[in-house]
Amino acid sequence: MNNKDTPRTGGEILVDQLLLNDIDTVFAVPGESYLAALDALYKARNRARFITCRQEGGAAFMAEAYGKVTGRPGICFVTRGPGACNASIAVHTAMQDSTPMLLLVGQVSREMLGREAFQEIDFSRMFAPPITKMAIQINDARRIPEIMHNALATAMSGRPGPVVVALPEDMLVDECRVEDGRPAQALQPHAAPKQLTELR
């Protein structure tokens, strides 16, 4: 993890946010749409296990099971198009079972968005609530700490569930200087003392 004075790629910033949140296990089917994140995960191999899977459905179900057992978000990386579609069943399961989970999906480069090229899917629409608690795309590497903090907090807070984050491949290679976010914490709603008195 670095401070704002050290330039990092989007992939490095992304992985640093996972490490900052004590993520120690990642399930994935490696794909060319998020190579910069894979490079960063390789550099962090002594701090986080990277479990390579043969099919995205299996990887996502492993992450769902990890989240269910630990109560911490299960992390899964898949590539765009068919990869995300294969993972969607586990995402649906995580939503119905209230399992904290974060699915990170490689996406086409920003200049190709909206052209239906390279297996593009609009993941913020495909995985929109109520399929997930939140689905978002990161278009600016400088916003990775903010969005990852929000994604992890959303996955754990209230009724836990899955969050999907799309990662344009060119955004992951952008270099910028940005401060790391803060570790995400689960927020649980509760009644105020006055409300409890009224209830009694």
Contacts in CASP RR format, 6 or more apart in sequence:
PFRMAT RR
TARGET T0000
AUTHOR 0000-0000-0000
METHOD contacts of the structure
MODEL  1
MNNKDTPRTGGEILVDQLLLNDIDTVFAVPGESYLAALDALYKARNRARF
ITCRQEGGAAFMAEAYGKVTGRPGICFVTRGPGACNASIAVHTAMQDSTP
MLLLVGQVSREMLGREAFQEIDFSRMFAPPITKMAIQINDARRIPEIMHN
ALATAMSGRPGPVVVALPEDMLVDECRVEDGRPAQALQPHAAPKQLTELR
1 16 0 8 1.000
1 19 0 8 1.000
1 20 0 8 1.000
1 180 0 8 1.000
2 8 0 8 1.000
2 16 0 8 1.000
2 180 0 8 1.000
3 179 0 8 1.000
3 180 0 8 1.000
4 177 0 8 1.000
4 178 0 8 1.000
4 179 0 8 1.000
5 177 0 8 1.000
6 177 0 8 1.000
7 175 0 8 1.000
7 176 0 8 1.000
7 177 0 8 1.000
8 16 0 8 1.000
8 175 0 8 1.000
8 176 0 8 1.000
8 177 0 8 1.000
8 178 0 8 1.000
9 36 0 8 1.000
9 39 0 8 1.000
9 40 0 8 1.000
9 141 0 8 1.000
9 172 0 8 1.000
9 173 0 8 1.000
9 174 0 8 1.000
9 175 0 8 1.000
10 36 0 8 1.000
10 37 0 8 1.000
10 40 0 8 1.000
10 141 0 8 1.000
10 144 0 8 1.000
10 171 0 8 1.000
10 172 0 8 1.000
10 173 0 8 1.000
10 174 0 8 1.000
10 175 0 8 1.000
10 176 0 8 1.000
11 34 0 8 1.000
11 36 0 8 1.000
11 37 0 8 1.000
11 39 0 8 1.000
11 40 0 8 1.000
11 141 0 8 1.000
11 144 0 8 1.000
11 172 0 8 1.000
11 173 0 8 1.000
12 36 0 8 1.000
12 40 0 8 1.000
12 43 0 8 1.000
13 141 0 8 1.000
13 144 0 8 1.000
13 145 0 8 1.000
13 176 0 8 1.000
13 178 0 8 1.000
13 180 0 8 1.000
14 37 0 8 1.000
14 40 0 8 1.000
14 104 0 8 1.000
14 144 0 8 1.000
14 148 0 8 1.000
14 167 0 8 1.000
14 172 0 8 1.000
15 37 0 8 1.000
15 40 0 8 1.000
15 41 0 8 1.000
15 43 0 8 1.000
15 44 0 8 1.000
15 48 0 8 1.000
16 40 0 8 1.000
16 180 0 8 1.000
17 144 0 8 1.000
17 145 0 8 1.000
17 148 0 8 1.000
17 149 0 8 1.000
17 180 0 8 1.000
17 181 0 8 1.000
18 26 0 8 1.000
18 48 0 8 1.000
18 75 0 8 1.000
18 148 0 8 1.000
19 44 0 8 1.000
19 47 0 8 1.000
19 48 0 8 1.000
20 180 0 8 1.000
20 181 0 8 1.000
20 182 0 8 1.000
20 183 0 8 1.000
21 148 0 8 1.000
21 152 0 8 1.000
21 183 0 8 1.000
21 184 0 8 1.000
22 72 0 8 1.000
22 183 0 8 1.000
23 48 0 8 1.000
23 72 0 8 1.000
23 73 0 8 1.000
23 75 0 8 1.000
24 47 0 8 1.000
24 48 0 8 1.000
24 49 0 8 1.000
25 48 0 8 1.000
25 49 0 8 1.000
25 51 0 8 1.000
25 66 0 8 1.000
25 74 0 8 1.000
25 75 0 8 1.000
26 41 0 8 1.000
26 48 0 8 1.000
26 49 0 8 1.000
26 50 0 8 1.000
26 51 0 8 1.000
26 75 0 8 1.000
26 76 0 8 1.000
26 77 0 8 1.000
27 51 0 8 1.000
27 53 0 8 1.000
27 58 0 8 1.000
27 59 0 8 1.000
27 60 0 8 1.000
27 62 0 8 1.000
27 63 0 8 1.000
27 66 0 8 1.000
27 74 0 8 1.000
27 75 0 8 1.000
27 76 0 8 1.000
27 77 0 8 1.000
28 38 0 8 1.000
28 50 0 8 1.000
28 51 0 8 1.000
28 52 0 8 1.000
28 53 0 8 1.000
28 59 0 8 1.000
28 76 0 8 1.000
28 77 0 8 1.000
28 78 0 8 1.000
29 52 0 8 1.000
29 53 0 8 1.000
29 54 0 8 1.000
29 55 0 8 1.000
29 56 0 8 1.000
29 59 0 8 1.000
29 77 0 8 1.000
29 78 0 8 1.000
29 79 0 8 1.000
29 83 0 8 1.000
30 38 0 8 1.000
30 52 0 8 1.000
30 77 0 8 1.000
30 79 0 8 1.000
31 38 0 8 1.000
31 79 0 8 1.000
31 106 0 8 1.000
32 79 0 8 1.000
32 169 0 8 1.000
33 79 0 8 1.000
33 80 0 8 1.000
33 106 0 8 1.000
33 107 0 8 1.000
33 108 0 8 1.000
33 118 0 8 1.000
33 167 0 8 1.000
33 169 0 8 1.000
34 77 0 8 1.000
34 79 0 8 1.000
34 104 0 8 1.000
34 106 0 8 1.000
34 167 0 8 1.000
34 169 0 8 1.000
34 172 0 8 1.000
35 169 0 8 1.000
35 172 0 8 1.000
36 169 0 8 1.000
36 172 0 8 1.000
36 173 0 8 1.000
37 77 0 8 1.000
37 104 0 8 1.000
37 167 0 8 1.000
37 172 0 8 1.000
38 77 0 8 1.000
41 48 0 8 1.000
41 50 0 8 1.000
42 50 0 8 1.000
51 59 0 8 1.000
51 62 0 8 1.000
53 59 0 8 1.000
53 62 0 8 1.000
55 86 0 8 1.000
56 76 0 8 1.000
56 78 0 8 1.000
56 79 0 8 1.000
56 82 0 8 1.000
56 83 0 8 1.000
56 84 0 8 1.000
56 86 0 8 1.000
56 87 0 8 1.000
57 86 0 8 1.000
57 87 0 8 1.000
57 89 0 8 1.000
57 90 0 8 1.000
58 90 0 8 1.000
59 76 0 8 1.000
59 77 0 8 1.000
59 78 0 8 1.000
59 87 0 8 1.000
60 76 0 8 1.000
60 78 0 8 1.000
60 86 0 8 1.000
60 87 0 8 1.000
60 88 0 8 1.000
60 89 0 8 1.000
60 90 0 8 1.000
60 91 0 8 1.000
60 101 0 8 1.000
60 103 0 8 1.000
61 89 0 8 1.000
61 90 0 8 1.000
61 93 0 8 1.000
62 76 0 8 1.000
63 74 0 8 1.000
63 75 0 8 1.000
63 76 0 8 1.000
63 90 0 8 1.000
63 101 0 8 1.000
63 102 0 8 1.000
63 103 0 8 1.000
64 74 0 8 1.000
64 90 0 8 1.000
64 91 0 8 1.000
64 93 0 8 1.000
64 94 0 8 1.000
64 97 0 8 1.000
64 99 0 8 1.000
64 101 0 8 1.000
64 162 0 8 1.000
66 72 0 8 1.000
66 74 0 8 1.000
66 75 0 8 1.000
67 73 0 8 1.000
67 74 0 8 1.000
67 99 0 8 1.000
67 100 0 8 1.000
67 101 0 8 1.000
68 97 0 8 1.000
68 99 0 8 1.000
71 99 0 8 1.000
71 100 0 8 1.000
71 156 0 8 1.000
71 160 0 8 1.000
72 100 0 8 1.000
72 156 0 8 1.000
73 100 0 8 1.000
73 101 0 8 1.000
73 102 0 8 1.000
73 152 0 8 1.000
73 155 0 8 1.000
73 156 0 8 1.000
73 163 0 8 1.000
74 99 0 8 1.000
74 100 0 8 1.000
74 101 0 8 1.000
74 102 0 8 1.000
75 101 0 8 1.000
75 102 0 8 1.000
75 104 0 8 1.000
76 87 0 8 1.000
76 90 0 8 1.000
76 101 0 8 1.000
76 102 0 8 1.000
76 103 0 8 1.000
76 104 0 8 1.000
77 104 0 8 1.000
77 105 0 8 1.000
77 106 0 8 1.000
78 84 0 8 1.000
78 86 0 8 1.000
78 87 0 8 1.000
78 103 0 8 1.000
78 104 0 8 1.000
78 105 0 8 1.000
78 106 0 8 1.000
79 105 0 8 1.000
79 106 0 8 1.000
80 105 0 8 1.000
80 106 0 8 1.000
80 107 0 8 1.000
80 108 0 8 1.000
80 118 0 8 1.000
80 119 0 8 1.000
80 120 0 8 1.000
80 121 0 8 1.000
81 119 0 8 1.000
81 120 0 8 1.000
81 121 0 8 1.000
82 119 0 8 1.000
83 105 0 8 1.000
84 103 0 8 1.000
84 105 0 8 1.000
84 106 0 8 1.000
84 121 0 8 1.000
84 123 0 8 1.000
84 126 0 8 1.000
84 127 0 8 1.000
84 164 0 8 1.000
85 121 0 8 1.000
87 103 0 8 1.000
87 105 0 8 1.000
88 126 0 8 1.000
88 127 0 8 1.000
88 131 0 8 1.000
90 101 0 8 1.000
91 101 0 8 1.000
91 103 0 8 1.000
91 127 0 8 1.000
91 131 0 8 1.000
91 132 0 8 1.000
91 162 0 8 1.000
91 164 0 8 1.000
92 131 0 8 1.000
93 99 0 8 1.000
94 100 0 8 1.000
94 101 0 8 1.000
94 161 0 8 1.000
94 162 0 8 1.000
95 130 0 8 1.000
95 131 0 8 1.000
95 132 0 8 1.000
95 133 0 8 1.000
95 161 0 8 1.000
95 162 0 8 1.000
98 159 0 8 1.000
98 160 0 8 1.000
98 161 0 8 1.000
99 160 0 8 1.000
99 161 0 8 1.000
99 162 0 8 1.000
100 155 0 8 1.000
100 156 0 8 1.000
100 160 0 8 1.000
100 161 0 8 1.000
100 162 0 8 1.000
101 155 0 8 1.000
101 161 0 8 1.000
101 162 0 8 1.000
101 163 0 8 1.000
102 151 0 8 1.000
102 152 0 8 1.000
102 155 0 8 1.000
102 162 0 8 1.000
102 163 0 8 1.000
102 164 0 8 1.000
102 165 0 8 1.000
103 127 0 8 1.000
103 162 0 8 1.000
103 163 0 8 1.000
103 164 0 8 1.000
103 165 0 8 1.000
104 165 0 8 1.000
104 167 0 8 1.000
105 123 0 8 1.000
105 164 0 8 1.000
105 165 0 8 1.000
105 166 0 8 1.000
105 167 0 8 1.000
106 166 0 8 1.000
106 167 0 8 1.000
106 168 0 8 1.000
106 169 0 8 1.000
107 113 0 8 1.000
107 120 0 8 1.000
107 123 0 8 1.000
107 137 0 8 1.000
107 166 0 8 1.000
107 167 0 8 1.000
107 168 0 8 1.000
107 169 0 8 1.000
108 115 0 8 1.000
108 117 0 8 1.000
108 118 0 8 1.000
108 119 0 8 1.000
108 120 0 8 1.000
108 168 0 8 1.000
108 169 0 8 1.000
109 168 0 8 1.000
109 169 0 8 1.000
109 170 0 8 1.000
110 139 0 8 1.000
110 168 0 8 1.000
110 170 0 8 1.000
110 171 0 8 1.000
111 170 0 8 1.000
112 118 0 8 1.000
112 120 0 8 1.000
113 120 0 8 1.000
113 168 0 8 1.000
114 120 0 8 1.000
114 122 0 8 1.000
123 135 0 8 1.000
123 137 0 8 1.000
123 164 0 8 1.000
123 166 0 8 1.000
124 135 0 8 1.000
124 136 0 8 1.000
124 137 0 8 1.000
124 164 0 8 1.000
124 166 0 8 1.000
125 135 0 8 1.000
126 135 0 8 1.000
127 135 0 8 1.000
127 164 0 8 1.000
128 135 0 8 1.000
129 135 0 8 1.000
132 161 0 8 1.000
132 162 0 8 1.000
132 163 0 8 1.000
132 164 0 8 1.000
133 154 0 8 1.000
133 155 0 8 1.000
133 161 0 8 1.000
133 162 0 8 1.000
133 163 0 8 1.000
134 150 0 8 1.000
134 151 0 8 1.000
134 154 0 8 1.000
134 163 0 8 1.000
134 164 0 8 1.000
135 163 0 8 1.000
135 164 0 8 1.000
135 165 0 8 1.000
135 166 0 8 1.000
136 147 0 8 1.000
136 151 0 8 1.000
136 163 0 8 1.000
136 164 0 8 1.000
136 165 0 8 1.000
136 166 0 8 1.000
137 165 0 8 1.000
137 166 0 8 1.000
137 167 0 8 1.000
137 168 0 8 1.000
138 144 0 8 1.000
138 147 0 8 1.000
138 165 0 8 1.000
138 166 0 8 1.000
138 167 0 8 1.000
138 168 0 8 1.000
138 171 0 8 1.000
139 168 0 8 1.000
139 171 0 8 1.000
140 171 0 8 1.000
141 171 0 8 1.000
141 172 0 8 1.000
141 174 0 8 1.000
141 175 0 8 1.000
141 176 0 8 1.000
141 178 0 8 1.000
142 176 0 8 1.000
142 178 0 8 1.000
144 178 0 8 1.000
145 178 0 8 1.000
145 179 0 8 1.000
145 180 0 8 1.000
145 181 0 8 1.000
146 181 0 8 1.000
147 165 0 8 1.000
148 165 0 8 1.000
148 181 0 8 1.000
148 184 0 8 1.000
149 181 0 8 1.000
149 182 0 8 1.000
149 184 0 8 1.000
150 184 0 8 1.000
151 163 0 8 1.000
151 165 0 8 1.000
152 163 0 8 1.000
152 184 0 8 1.000
153 184 0 8 1.000
153 185 0 8 1.000
153 186 0 8 1.000
153 187 0 8 1.000
154 163 0 8 1.000
155 161 0 8 1.000
155 162 0 8 1.000
155 163 0 8 1.000
156 184 0 8 1.000
156 185 0 8 1.000
156 186 0 8 1.000
157 186 0 8 1.000
157 187 0 8 1.000
157 188 0 8 1.000
158 186 0 8 1.000
158 187 0 8 1.000
158 188 0 8 1.000
158 189 0 8 1.000
160 186 0 8 1.000
191 199 0 8 1.000
END
